[in-house]
């Protein structure tokens, strides 16, 4: 009977759309039915004292085992919570506690990421659950930022107008939200301008659009006699991409190749708890 109940997957899928949770419910039902049957059998045989002894021993053994496999149990429980909450999906570009990559799989022990250089990153689920998770893919619109500096004796208003026009004319930059050019700081007689614009990651490559925007702004400054020096600013992590001058901003083949890698990893994985149909965490 326990085996028959555990195989009623359609019924358990009605209780939960998450395949992993449905399977877990089936396993729990299986264990409960077997345990109940065993206890009833002992009671029928008038072995109530033995039942108490077995239950006491089971409690002690269970406590000892829980201490011995504490990390394993912690990772397993974290996998259940992550599967329910869905803070990320397959192929999402995420940063988990400083480790960045595309999500390849989530099993009962760890979360697998594929980094931009192709390396595999394995993070225990307990660590993932406690870590700060940045999901770059959840919102298709993503902002990029870069800084340029000009001499303080040059017209800041003119430079802002030229930069804004150049960024708006860059292919792949969204009109809404609007690009912005702000005065960030004044350092050693130079006015630092911060440029910000948004890209639809599903249609354009973030790294290529950013690269093209920098070129367009520098060119517009040079044509107007405003000379600038790009400042190194580590503001955003961008997936490894071809940033050559002739690269098309709408070419997202690198991102698609990364998607193929994660899908291949999912096909190899015997156990993947990520449910594409499950509601996403907001």
N, C-alpha and C positions, 0 to 999 in steps of 0.2 A: 504493500500500500504506500509506504514511504517513497519508494522508487517511482510509482505511478504518479504521485502528487508532485514530485520534483520535476517530472518531465512535462508538466502542463504549462509550457512556456507562454502560450497565448494568454492564459489567464493572468500570469504574473506580469506580462507586458501591459495588460490593462491597468494593473496597479501602479506601474511605473514605466514610462516610455524609455527610460535608460536601461539598456540591455544588461549592464553590469549589476545594477540594483535589482533588476528582476531576477537575475541568476542568483544573487545573494539571498533574496527572499526564498527562492526555491530550496537553496541549501539549508537555510535555517529551518524551514518547514520539515525537510527531510530529517534533520537531526532531532527536532522536537518530537516527531512522530515515533522515531526509533526509540528515543529515550522514554517516552510515555509508555510505549509498548513493553519495554524492558521492565519498567517499574510496576506496571499492572500485572505482568507475569509473576514478578516476585511477590506481590501482594496476594495474588491468587494462591500461590504456593505457601502462603502464611510465613513469609520470610521478611516480615517488616523490620526486624532488628538488623537484618542484613542490608535492607534498603537504606536505613539510617547510616550504617557503617560505610556503605558505598558512597553515599552522598557526601559524608564528611571527608572521606578520603579524596573524592573527586574535587572538593573545594580546596583542600590543601595542595593537591597535585596541580590544580589549575593556577593557584597563586604562585607556586614555584615556577611553573612554565612561563607565566606572564612576566616574571622578573628576568628569566633567562632569554626570552625572545622579545624583550621590550621594544627594541628598535624596529624589529620586523612588524610587530603589532602596530606600532606608531605609524610606520609607513603605510600599512594596509588601511588603517582608519583614515589617514590623510588622503589616500587614493579614493576612498568612498566619498569624502567631502569634496575633493576636487572634481570628481565625476559628476556630482550633483550640482555644484556651483558653476562649473564651466567658465573659469576665468580666461580660458583660451581654447582655441579650436585647432584642428589639424592645419599645418602650414602657416599659422600666425607667426609673425615676427615679434618676439618677446624678449624682454630683459628680466631675468629672474635672479635677484640678488647679485647683479653685476655680470651674470653670464648671459650673453646674447646669442640668439639663433632662432631658427624656425622649428616649430613644434613638430616632432616626428611621431611620437607615441606617448601614451600614458598607460603604464601597467600597474599592478598592485604593489610594486616596490619603488619604481622611479619614473621620472619624466625624462624623455630623450629629446634633445635639441640637436639640430644640424647647424653648425656655425657657418659663416660666410666662406671660410676657407675650406669647407668640406669636412671638418673634424666633428666627431660626435661628442656631445656633452651629456653625461648622465648625472641627474640631480635627484637625490632621495626625496620622495614625496613629502616627508615630514618637513624637510628644508623648504620645499616649494610652497607648502601651505603657510609657513611662517614668514616667508620672504616677501619683500615688496616686488610686485609683478607689474611691469610696464608692458602693455600690449599695444604695439605700434599699428597693428592691422585691424583692430576692432572698429576704429573710425577710419573710413577710406580717405578722408581729407586730413592731410598732415602738413604741418608748417616747417619750413626751413628758414635758417637764419645765417647771415654772414655780416661781418663788419668791414668797413673801409674808413680810412682816415684822410682828412684834408687839412691843409694849413689853415690856421685861424684867421689869416688875412684874406682868405677867399670867401666868396658869398655862400653861406650855409644854405640860405633859402633856395638859391639857384641849384646848388648841388642836390638838395632834397627833391626839387622838382624834376631834375634830369634823371635821378635815380628811380623815382617813382614811375616816370614815363618808360624808362628802359625795362624795368621789371614787368610792368603791365604788358609790354610788347613782346615779352619772352614767351615762346610757345610752351604750353603746359601749365602756366601760372593761372590760377582761378581768379575770376573777377570778384567773386564773393566767397569767402571773406576777402576784403580788399587788401592789396599789399600796403605796407607802411614803411616809412623811412624816418627814424627818430634819432635825435641827438642822444647818444649813449653816455659820452663822457668827454672831457678835455684832458689830454695827457701830453706833457712836454710840448706845448704849443700846437698840438694837433687836435682837431675836432673829430671825434670818432662817431661815425654814423652807423646805425644798426638797421639793416634791411631785413624785412620779414615778409614772406609770401606763402601761399598755400598751394598744394598740389593734390590732385586726385590720384592716389596710388594705383587705382585699378586701371587707369588710362595712361599715365605718364610715369617715367622713372624719376624718383625724387632726386637722386644724386645727379642725374644728367640735367634736369631742369635747374637745379641749384648752380651747377657748373656754368650752364649757359647764361643764367642771370648775372653771375659775377662778371663774365666776359662782356655782356651787354652794358652793364653799369660802368665798368672801367673804360670801355670804348667811348661811351657818351661823355665821360669826364675828360678823357684825353682830347676828344674833338672840340670840347668847350674850353680847353686850356686849364682844366682842373686836374692836377696830378694827385694820384692817390697811392697809398700803400696798403695792401690787404693785410689785415691782422689775423694771426692764427687764433681762432676761437673754437674750442671744443664744446660745441653747444648741442650737437645732435649726432647720434650714431647712425650711419647710413650703410645699408647693405653693400657689399663689394660689387662694383659695377664698372663698366667700360666708360671712362670719362674722357675719351678722346674728343678732339675738336669736331670731328665729323659725326659723332654719335647722335642718333635721332632720339629726341627726348621721349617720344612715344614708344620707343623700342623697349619693352619690358621682358625681353627674352631671358635675361639673367634671373629675374624673379620667377619666370616660368620654369626655368631649369631647376631652381631651388624647390619649386612645387613638385616637380617630377621626382626629385630625390626623396622628399618627405612621403610622397605617395608610395614610392618603391619600398621605403622603410616600413610603411604601414602594412604593405602586402606581405612583407617578411615576418612581421610581428605576429606571434601566436596569440597575443593578448593585447588588446587596445581598448581602454575604457572611455575614450573620447566618443561622444555621441553627437554627430552633426545635427541631429534634429532636436536635441535638447535645448531648452531656453538658455540664453547666454546671460552671464552675470553683468550687471551694469553698475 
